[in-house]
Amino acid sequence: MTIGQQEAWQERPPAERHPWHRFVALGDSYTEGIGDPERHSIGGFRGWADRAAEELARGQHDFAYANLALRGMLLQEIIDGQLAPALALKPDLVAMSGGGNDVVFRRGDPDKLAEKMDQAVGVLAETGATIMLFAGPDWGGTPVLGQIRGRLAIYNEHLHTIGMRHHAVMIDLWCLPALHDARMWDKDRLHLSPLGHHVVAVAALDALAVPHSLKALQPRPVPSHGWTQARAEDLIWARQYLFPWVLRRLRPPAGAPLEPKRPLPGPVFGLGSDGDGVDSHDVA
């Protein structure tokens, strides 16, 4: 939040918990909410952005939320397909993420990706909206994906620089210790689990300094595996999830294009509106 925004926030009515009234999220599967299935949520997935929006809507009678993110998007696709629609919605809070698919599946150059991200964030920042940026998680312990750790770290450093340049709020997933727990991830090891999305929602709200009702959750312990069993599970994971995902990313199926789950800003009637902020599957 800039100094000007802080001053404006101090002048707002005390009943309001934060200064934002229109939240728009841009990105890929991470922001769409893949890995956090919920049949009661629009689009069938909840995700960190929905969870955060549910909390941001509390006490803000005119709060509206749109989510333009689409699974599988490369950074340039996000910029080309989501930036202009997001600007047209006139948000005062924007979540911008992207580039992970480029780094993981296209061996993208982090320096060139950062140039694109810098320009896009600059355009968003010119509107006066508060921008949230996300540094990617550390996949160093994941087979195969550990090979891209260096490029992802470089891209993250660029994102921190971009954030400082444009006075963005940074949520650093690399530095979230909770995400080092395997139970924070979906069984495909590529997307956050419901518990992982919950953790990121908490981190985002904390970074925005917004009071919220979400609790820090402790996953149930799982039995430890021996080396042989662990390697066997790695091979199964690669065959069932990683390689098919790569093929789909490189050769997306023909057919009707995917549509954003929340293309227009609307009121939030989320699962967290009853005040508990926790689902039973979060602690599984």
C-alpha positions, -999 to 999 in steps of 0.1 A, spaced: 0 0 0 14 34 -9 16 64 15 -13 80 -3 -34 49 1 -25 47 38 -37 82 43 -69 76 25 -74 44 45 -70 64 78 -99 87 67 -124 59 60 -152 50 84 -140 28 114 -166 2 105 -147 -7 74 -119 -33 80 -99 -24 49 -99 2 21 -107 -21 -9 -141 -26 -26 -133 -44 -59 -108 -73 -60 -98 -88 -94 -74 -118 -96 -53 -126 -127 -32 -157 -133 -32 -194 -140 -43 -226 -122 -28 -214 -90 -52 -184 -88 -81 -202 -104 -80 -226 -74 -71 -259 -91 -63 -285 -64 -91 -271 -41 -123 -287 -55 -155 -275 -40 -189 -282 -56 -205 -252 -39 -180 -227 -54 -184 -211 -88 -165 -231 -113 -162 -261 -90 -129 -249 -74 -124 -226 -44 -87 -217 -41 -67 -191 -21 -83 -161 -40 -119 -172 -32 -109 -178 4 -92 -144 7 -122 -127 -10 -146 -143 15 -127 -126 43 -123 -93 25 -160 -92 19 -168 -93 57 -180 -59 68 -177 -44 33 -213 -42 20 -203 -31 -15 -173 -55 -19 -171 -73 -53 -147 -99 -66 -138 -112 -100 -114 -140 -109 -101 -141 -145 -74 -168 -139 -73 -198 -162 -54 -231 -158 -24 -237 -181 -19 -201 -190 16 -188 -199 26 -153 -188 21 -137 -222 -14 -154 -225 -23 -139 -191 -12 -105 -202 -29 -107 -236 -62 -123 -224 -67 -109 -188 -49 -75 -184 -74 -54 -205 -105 -71 -190 -91 -65 -156 -85 -28 -163 -120 -25 -176 -134 -37 -143 -116 -8 -124 -104 -28 -94 -88 -11 -64 -71 -44 -54 -54 -67 -80 -37 -101 -76 -13 -107 -104 6 -140 -108 21 -158 -137 52 -172 -153 53 -205 -134 41 -225 -164 68 -208 -185 96 -217 -162 84 -253 -155 71 -264 -189 88 -241 -214 122 -236 -198 114 -199 -199 141 -173 -195 134 -156 -161 150 -123 -172 126 -120 -203 96 -131 -182 105 -104 -157 104 -78 -184 69 -88 -194 57 -89 -158 73 -55 -150 54 -39 -179 21 -55 -169 24 -46 -133 33 -11 -143 1 -7 -163 -19 -20 -133 -1 2 -108 -9 33 -129 -45 29 -120 -38 35 -84 -49 0 -74 -30 -20 -48 -12 -48 -65 -4 -82 -49 25 -102 -64 35 -138 -56 70 -153 -56 68 -190 -65 73 -219 -41 105 -239 -36 101 -271 -55 137 -282 -48 126 -314 -30 103 -325 -59 117 -350 -84 123 -335 -119 109 -301 -108 139 -296 -86 159 -291 -118 142 -257 -125 148 -245 -90 176 -221 -100 155 -204 -128 125 -201 -104 147 -185 -78 160 -159 -103 125 -151 -114 114 -147 -78 142 -122 -72 130 -102 -102 95 -103 -88 107 -88 -56 124 -60 -75 92 -54 -96 72 -53 -64 94 -27 -48 94 -6 -80 57 -5 -82 49 -5 -44 32 -39 -47 24 -62 -17 46 -93 -20 35 -127 -9 66 -149 -9 56 -186 -12 93 -196 -13 96 -184 23 64 -200 36 77 -229 58 43 -245 58 44 -252 21 74 -274 26 50 -300 40 39 -325 13 3 -323 26 0 -288 14 1 -301 -22 -24 -319 -43 -15 -355 -52 -2 -342 -86 25 -322 -66 19 -294 -91 -10 -276 -74 -18 -266 -39 -42 -288 -18 -71 -273 0 -49 -269 30 -22 -252 9 -47 -228 -6 -59 -220 29 -23 -212 40 -17 -189 10 -50 -171 17 -38 -165 53 -5 -152 40 -22 -129 15 -45 -114 41 -17 -110 66 4 -92 39 -25 -69 33 -28 -63 71 -65 -73 70 -81 -88 101 -95 -122 93 -110 -153 109 -89 -179 92 -70 -201 116 -35 -216 113 -42 -253 106 -20 -283 114 -22 -312 90 -25 -346 103 8 -366 104 14 -392 78 35 -424 82 71 -421 70 82 -441 39 115 -459 33 137 -449 4 125 -477 -19 89 -469 -14 95 -432 -18 113 -437 -52 85 -460 -64 59 -433 -55 80 -407 -74 79 -429 -105 42 -434 -102 37 -397 -98 58 -389 -129 38 -414 -150 4 -404 -138 7 -367 -133 39 -349 -145 43 -363 -180 6 -362 -189 5 -326 -176 35 -316 -197 19 -332 -228 -13 -313 -222 6 -281 -217 26 -285 -249 -4 -298 -270 -36 -284 -255 -67 -302 -267 -89 -287 -294 -124 -276 -285 -141 -247 -268 -118 -224 -249 -120 -223 -211 -138 -193 -196 -129 -175 -163 -150 -187 -134 -159 -152 -122 -155 -128 -153 -174 -100 -137 -172 -85 -102 -199 -97 -79 -207 -101 -42 -191 -129 -23 -213 -155 -8 -185 -179 1 -181 -209 23 -164 -187 49 -194 -164 53 -206 -183 83 -176 -172 103 -156 -203 109 -133 -200 79 -123 -237 81 -135 -267 62 -133 -303 74 -111 -313 44 -86 -287 53 -72 -308 82 -72 -341 64 
